[in-house]
Amino acid sequence: MGQGMIQGGWGYVIAVYGISWGVMLGYAVMLLAQARESALARALPEASAASPASSHKGRAP
C-alpha cells in the first residue's frame, strides 16, 4: 500500500500553470490596451469628443 503520496498527475499541474499564465497574460494585455486608450484620450481630447460614439442622441448639433 502507498505512503499517502500522490503518484503522477504532472499533466494536471502543467495544465493549470498554463491556464494561469494564459489568464495573467490576457489580463496584462487588456490593461496595456486600456492604458494606451486612456493616454490617447487625454492627449487628444478634441478627437475623442468629436467621435460619433461620444455624441449625445437627441441633441441638436
N, C-alpha and C positions, 0 to 999 in steps of 0.2 A: 504494500500500500504506500501511497505517496506521503511526503513530509508536509503537506499543506501548501506546497508551492505550485503556482500556475505554470504549466509547461506550454511553450509555444505562444501563439497569439500575437506575434510581432506584426503580422499583417494588419491587425486592427490598430495597433499603436501607430504604425506608419500612416494608415488611412486617416486617423484622427489628427495627426500632426499636419498632414497635407491639407485637410479641410480647414484646420485652424489657421494655417498660414495663408490659405486662399482667401478666407474671410478677412483677415487682417490686411492683406494686400489690397483687396477690393475696397475696404474702408479707407485706407490711406489714399487710394486713387480718387475716391469720392471727395475726401477732404481737400485734396490738392485742387480738384476741379472747382469746388466751391470757393476756395481761397482766390483762385485766378479770376473767377467770375466777379467776386466781391471787389477785388482790386481794380478790375476793369470798370466796374460800375462807379467806383469812387474817382477814377482817373478821368472818365468821360461821362459826367452826369447828364450833359445835354443829349448824348446819344441814347442813353437808357430812358430818358424822359420822353424822347420822340419816338420810341419804339411802339409799334401797334399793340403789343402785349400790355403796355402800361397805360394805354388810353382808356378813358372812362366812357363807358357806353351811356348814351342818353344825353351827353353834354354837347353843347354847340361848340364848334371849333373856334 
